[in-house]
Amino acid sequence: MKGNLRWKIVLIVFALIIIDYIDRGLINTALPVLKSEFHISSFEAGVIGDGFTFGYLIMNPVVGYFLDKYGPKRVFGRFAILWGAVQAINVFAFSTLYFIVTRILLGIGEAVGFPGVTKITANWLRKDEKARGGTISDSGVNLGIVFGSLFMLGLFAIIPNQDLAWRLGFLISGLLAIILAIILGRLLYDLPEQHPKISKEELDYILSGRENVSMKTKLSLSYWLRSKNYWGYMQGLGAQAGIFFGLFTWLPLYLFYARHLSLAFTLEYTALIWSFGFIGEVVGGYVVDKLIKRNPNLGFKVGFAISSLSVTIGLAAATLVSSPIEAVEILMVTFFFLRWSGIQWAAPSFLVQPELAGQFGGHIGFWETLWGIVVPIVFGATVEATKEYLLGMEILIGIGLIYFIGTVLVTTYRQIKVN
């Protein structure tokens, strides 16, 4: 077959997701310096973090609607330019309030990321390619987390002036987002049928394995609230996100305090664990695509079952071993399967009509963010109350079962038609 335009688009989106997570994570790496320079209290640091989450939470359903109504070409690129510009202007930051405002705006801009992945996957990929497309794009999360920390730490190491170092970090990452957004805006069209440079062979190949897509948006979405698929899928994925953000927040502290690793080993092993997540996500997408080709419902159920049960068993095993190295090895395998969850961005194409994929992706983002707020707080409360990490890990194990029940036992991966 001649042509791979669709995969070029997927790779640019993958790069944007990497920058997405670099942008949102840089302030955490720089926070020790910023707290001293701007006299930021612990409470104010929490408000800065919550500012991003607030903007991200409220904007996910809204941006999903925009994607369906106006198309990913206009919406994805413009929102990415917004988040890049907001990140870049942190070079001029002069107060705590400045950071709070820019973090809210960054959350609003970055809300386009995963609803956009859902929409592009629905419009541009065949049914037997969607899992790979979703997981490749989503795997940018893992690399963004690793690269973001290394990038800022590298700047602090090579630039003696720490004030200049963190300002330069924000500027560079913001400009990278803007450049990639412009490239995506020029290359991406809402539908492959509209693209003037797609080869006939590639277009025919896509259309032969993808249902017809209408850009006419049906705005009445109340039927979702009456669907067990909606609640099963959203809460199952919300539970998965709770585990993800719980570990994103607490894994380094768990390795440092509960497993008594040195700071250097904690940082190295954290990066290694996330790297296994990247590998697992790409492998998971390939495996599930093979299964979907035969039976979509069975393919997604098997993929989510492997992911959720492996995570639940892995977290339980990590609490039972005494050796910190064995715990790290178990967590590497656990993250490998946790990140199979990237197939979530392919499943909406099998649950709702393509013209509703953006809004469905926005709802996923809303519920995942909500779970991602609550679970780390609950985990932290258990650590504060018990002075140990065991109860927090046990809570994550229980949440793993919710992930399994929602995505495997409750959800059926067949499209609900809208009248």
VENVEN-V670285 format. One record per residue. N is the residue number from 1. PSI is psi in whole degrees, -180 to 180 (* if undefined). Layout:
[[N | PSI] [N | PSI]]
//
This chain:
[[1 | 136] [2 | 125] [3 | 137] [4 | 36] [5 | -40] [6 | -35] [7 | -27] [8 | -41] [9 | -45] [10 | -41] [11 | -35] [12 | -40] [13 | -42] [14 | -46] [15 | -38] [16 | -36] [17 | -36] [18 | -49] [19 | -37] [20 | -51] [21 | -25] [22 | -47] [23 | -45] [24 | -22] [25 | -15] [26 | -38] [27 | -30] [28 | -40] [29 | -37] [30 | -9] [31 | -40] [32 | -38] [33 | -43] [34 | -38] [35 | -40] [36 | -43] [37 | -40] [38 | 7] [39 | 49] [40 | 125] [41 | 168] [42 | -38] [43 | -45] [44 | -35] [45 | -39] [46 | -39] [47 | -39] [48 | -45] [49 | -43] [50 | -26] [51 | -46] [52 | -48] [53 | -39] [54 | -50] [55 | -40] [56 | -43] [57 | -51] [58 | -24] [59 | -20] [60 | -53] [61 | -33] [62 | -47] [63 | -30] [64 | -41] [65 | -44] [66 | -41] [67 | -41] [68 | -36] [69 | -43] [70 | -11] [71 | 151] [72 | -26] [73 | -50] [74 | -43] [75 | -49] [76 | -51] [77 | -43] [78 | -40] [79 | -36] [80 | -38] [81 | -40] [82 | -49] [83 | -34] [84 | -42] [85 | -42] [86 | -43] [87 | -43] [88 | -37] [89 | -5] [90 | -13] [91 | -23] [92 | 9] [93 | 139] [94 | -1] [95 | 168] [96 | -43] [97 | -38] [98 | -47] [99 | -38] [100 | -46] [101 | -46] [102 | -31] [103 | -38] [104 | -46] [105 | -36] [106 | -42] [107 | -40] [108 | -45] [109 | -43] [110 | -9] [111 | -19] [112 | -20] [113 | -63] [114 | -33] [115 | -35] [116 | -41] [117 | -44] [118 | -44] [119 | -45] [120 | -40] [121 | -43] [122 | -39] [123 | -31] [124 | -15] [125 | 148] [126 | 162] [127 | -33] [128 | 12] [129 | -10] [130 | -39] [131 | -42] [132 | -43] [133 | -44] [134 | -43] [135 | -35] [136 | -48] [137 | -47] [138 | -26] [139 | -14] [140 | -23] [141 | -49] [142 | -46] [143 | -35] [144 | -40] [145 | -45] [146 | -51] [147 | -36] [148 | -47] [149 | -45] [150 | -37] [151 | -50] [152 | -40] [153 | -36] [154 | -41] [155 | -42] [156 | -31] [157 | -36] [158 | -16] [159 | 112] [160 | -35] [161 | 105] [162 | -34] [163 | -45] [164 | -37] [165 | -51] [166 | -34] [167 | -41] [168 | -37] [169 | -47] [170 | -42] [171 | -47] [172 | -47] [173 | -37] [174 | -43] [175 | -36] [176 | -41] [177 | -42] [178 | -44] [179 | -47] [180 | -36] [181 | -40] [182 | -42] [183 | -45] [184 | -42] [185 | -33] [186 | -33] [187 | -35] [188 | 136] [189 | 158] [190 | -39] [191 | 147] [192 | -29] [193 | -23] [194 | -11] [195 | 125] [196 | -16] [197 | 4] [198 | 140] [199 | 153] [200 | -38] [201 | -44] [202 | -42] [203 | -46] [204 | -39] [205 | -44] [206 | -50] [207 | -27] [208 | -18] [209 | 15] [210 | 137] [211 | 162] [212 | 141] [213 | 126] [214 | 138] [215 | 3] [216 | 118] [217 | 128] [218 | 119] [219 | -15] [220 | 108] [221 | 13] [222 | -20] [223 | -25] [224 | -40] [225 | -14] [226 | 7] [227 | 129] [228 | -29] [229 | -42] [230 | -52] [231 | -39] [232 | -47] [233 | -47] [234 | -44] [235 | -33] [236 | -46] [237 | -33] [238 | -42] [239 | -43] [240 | -43] [241 | -34] [242 | -42] [243 | -46] [244 | -53] [245 | -28] [246 | -45] [247 | -36] [248 | -39] [249 | -42] [250 | -11] [251 | -49] [252 | -40] [253 | -36] [254 | -46] [255 | -37] [256 | -48] [257 | -45] [258 | -34] [259 | -2] [260 | 38] [261 | 154] [262 | 164] [263 | -42] [264 | -46] [265 | -35] [266 | -47] [267 | -42] [268 | -45] [269 | -34] [270 | -45] [271 | -40] [272 | -42] [273 | -45] [274 | -32] [275 | -38] [276 | -32] [277 | -41] [278 | -48] [279 | -45] [280 | -38] [281 | -43] [282 | -44] [283 | -44] [284 | -42] [285 | -41] [286 | -46] [287 | -47] [288 | -35] [289 | -40] [290 | -40] [291 | -39] [292 | -35] [293 | -32] [294 | -45] [295 | 101] [296 | -45] [297 | -47] [298 | -39] [299 | -48] [300 | -40] [301 | -42] [302 | -45] [303 | -48] [304 | -33] [305 | -45] [306 | -45] [307 | -54] [308 | -43] [309 | -37] [310 | -40] [311 | -46] [312 | -47] [313 | -41] [314 | -44] [315 | -40] [316 | -43] [317 | -37] [318 | -30] [319 | -16] [320 | -22] [321 | 149] [322 | -27] [323 | 128] [324 | -33] [325 | -41] [326 | -39] [327 | -42] [328 | -44] [329 | -41] [330 | -41] [331 | -31] [332 | -46] [333 | -39] [334 | -45] [335 | -34] [336 | -44] [337 | -29] [338 | -40] [339 | 0] [340 | -17] [341 | -12] [342 | -17] [343 | -12] [344 | -29] [345 | -10] [346 | -34] [347 | -34] [348 | -29] [349 | -20] [350 | -7] [351 | -33] [352 | 167] [353 | 147] [354 | -33] [355 | -6] [356 | 6] [357 | -38] [358 | -45] [359 | -39] [360 | -42] [361 | -36] [362 | -37] [363 | -39] [364 | -47] [365 | -39] [366 | -52] [367 | -39] [368 | -39] [369 | -40] [370 | -48] [371 | -37] [372 | -20] [373 | -47] [374 | -47] [375 | -48] [376 | -34] [377 | -45] [378 | -43] [379 | -47] [380 | -37] [381 | -38] [382 | -38] [383 | -42] [384 | -39] [385 | -38] [386 | -15] [387 | 20] [388 | 169] [389 | -5] [390 | -48] [391 | -40] [392 | -42] [393 | -38] [394 | -36] [395 | -42] [396 | -36] [397 | -45] [398 | -39] [399 | -31] [400 | -35] [401 | -35] [402 | -40] [403 | -46] [404 | -48] [405 | -46] [406 | -48] [407 | -21] [408 | -50] [409 | -33] [410 | -43] [411 | 135] [412 | 126] [413 | 66] [414 | 141] [415 | 135] [416 | 120] [417 | 142] [418 | 129] [419 | *]]
//
